[in-house]
Amino acid sequence: MTVADLLKTNVNQHTEKKANLTYLSWAWAWAEALKADPKANYKVEMFGDKCYMDINGTAMVWVTVTMFDKPMTCQLPVMDHRNKAIPNPDAFQINTAIMRCMTKGLSLHGLGLYIYAGEDLPEEPPQDASIAIKSIQASKTLDELKAHYTASYALFGNNKDLLAQLSKAKDVRKAELLEVTHD
């Protein structure tokens, strides 16, 4: 598996919504990281004898995730459910932030990166509907046209631009077939 593969991985089944944020399960993400790179590891950065940096009574954690022999470091404040820094956080709150930060670090390697970009799904490769349009244009009967359009719709139903092209091709061919049957 490569970074490109991780960038394409749909992680939505392993996320949870809290308020207006999406969280990826750290346990699932770490398992996926190990499948992609068995040598993957993470390191919680230390600040003296503390696993967080004290910033005016709040805390910031830092985690370095190494995958494919490339270390990437992320930081994350210890936050409450409103995304506000927690004054004098306890061990549980710090641990939660560390695991969230580790998951964020995994995203720098591609896994679930689109979540941090505010997208709903990973980027899909560009689609080409030219073959589907040709099959619609070559339909010899209205039933055949319906079958080709239905199959094409199922393939490209998530792409509004391609659906518009398919619909236009269907309408043109339908008009042509209806004209032939009336002559």
C-alpha positions, 0 to 999 in steps of 0.5 A: 500500500502507498500514500496514494492508496491511503489518500483514496481510502474511504474511512467514513464507516469508522468515523463519529460525529460530535457537535460539528466535528468528525472523528476517526476511530484511532484504533481502526486508523492505527490498524490500517496504518500497520496494514499499510506499513508494518514498520509504522510507529508513533512517538509522543513528544516530551517536554521535560517530564511531561507529555504535553507543552503547558501554554498558559495553563492549557496543554498542547500535545505533539505526536510524530507518526512515521510511515514509509520511513517518513516522520510527520509531526502534528500538534493538538490542543487538549480540548473540550467538546466545544473545541475550547482549550481545557485549563489544567487538563487531567490525564484522561483529557491529555490521553484523549488528545494524544490519540486524536493527535496520533490519528491526525498524524496518520492523516498527514500520511494520507489516511483520512486526510479529507476529513481535515479538509472538510470533505465528505468523501475521498477524492475520486478519480475522474470519470469518463462517460463517453462509452455510456453516452455512445451506448445510449446513442446506439440504442435501437429501441426505447426499451434498449435506451431505458436499459442503457440509461439506467445502467449508466445512471447506476455507474455515474449517479454521484456525478451531477455533470456526467448525469446531465450529459447522460440525460441530454444524450438520452433525451436526444436519442429518445426524440430520434426513436420516437420520430422514427416510430411516428414516420 
